[in-house]
Amino acid sequence: MKNIAVLATGGTIAGVSPSATDTTGYRSAILTVDDIISQITPLKTIANITSEQFVQLDSADMTHEVWLELARRVSSLLEREDVDGVVVTHGTDTLEETAYFLNLVVNSEKPVVLVGAMRPSTSLSCDGPMNLYNAVILASSPQAWGKGVLVTLNDTIHCSREVTKTNTALQDTFKTPDVGNFGYVVDGTPYFYRMPIRKHTYMTSFPIEKINELPQVDIIYGHVNDRGTLACAAAEAGAKGLVYAGLGNGNMSKHMKDVLGGIQKQGVVVVRSTRVGSGVVTRNGAVDDDQYRFIAADNLNPQKARILLMLALTQTASLEEIQAIFWEY
Ligand SMILES: NC(=O)C[C@H](N)C(=O)O
């Protein structure tokens, strides 16, 4: 059997409710990792598991400081010969962000799998135990090597770069809108149908050993009649980068082009993503990026684009290099 380290960070998978039929009004991040593992008897038969209660948070309270520590811990575990893979239990609200961050900074080919649950542990038909069982199956599988940080919930396997939470309450919430999921875990067997194309994990130029802190990058949500006041406030508050969750193909009003163009001239890097939820934001498509010196986010959603921009800014201020990073990762 493979040796799998389970790091717990809280979330609904560790959630508890007084009512077995209440699936939203519960308290998350209550059960310890050992409480969770002890509820899943078959786990003992598929891997040798070591567990760590890394933090105990609702994932809304995740921070950059925890990310940096978590990435260091995951990396040091994966360096050990007696660890074959790592599973991170996580709240679903920011799971996709932590997964993509680890995908960009953990330099290892060994499997790293993020998993959560939509129903608390006390609910009828709670999804946490099966999701965690599937995550351990995946982390133990030779097929999961070299595929970057993976996400599994609801029997599906996803690429951390593209996966996103799409529904506030349903178990079938994690989707990969553009290109579809990687595959499935069924009856204890992973089935993969795709490979990641973009750079990740063992190919990274942002290994966690080189990252001491992350620069401030904020997301501004585009809408009709955007006055630009929030973008200006973010720049004044010291943002080094802004991601604009633009309209359609990263589009914005004439007014916002002037506002963001002005902010760019002050040295803040502006990345155009989209609020649409899928599709590529093309360079010089809806907006003349060459004229305004903006970066196109490709098909990264705003929250993923924010992470890549922060990491890019730890290495370069060159807009050409930052744009190249967005085509590569
Ligand atoms: N389903 C969940 O895990 C939601 C929870 N609020 C969290 O993200 O921690």
The ligand as a MOL file (V3000), in Angstrom:
LIG
                    3D

  0  0  0     0  0            999 V3000
M  V30 BEGIN CTAB
M  V30 COUNTS 9 8 0 0 0
M  V30 BEGIN ATOM
M  V30 1 N -18.6760 23.4740 1.2860 0
M  V30 2 C -17.7820 24.1940 1.9930 0
M  V30 3 O -16.7510 23.6800 2.3430 0
M  V30 4 C -18.1330 25.6220 2.2740 0
M  V30 5 C -17.4520 26.2270 3.4760 0
M  V30 6 N -18.0300 27.5100 3.7840 0
M  V30 7 C -15.9510 26.4280 3.2620 0
M  V30 8 O -15.5560 26.7840 2.1980 0
M  V30 9 O -15.1930 26.2950 4.1950 0
M  V30 END ATOM
M  V30 BEGIN BOND
M  V30 1 1 1 2
M  V30 2 2 2 3
M  V30 3 1 2 4
M  V30 4 1 4 5
M  V30 5 1 5 6
M  V30 6 1 5 7
M  V30 7 2 7 8
M  V30 8 1 7 9
M  V30 END BOND
M  V30 END CTAB
M  END
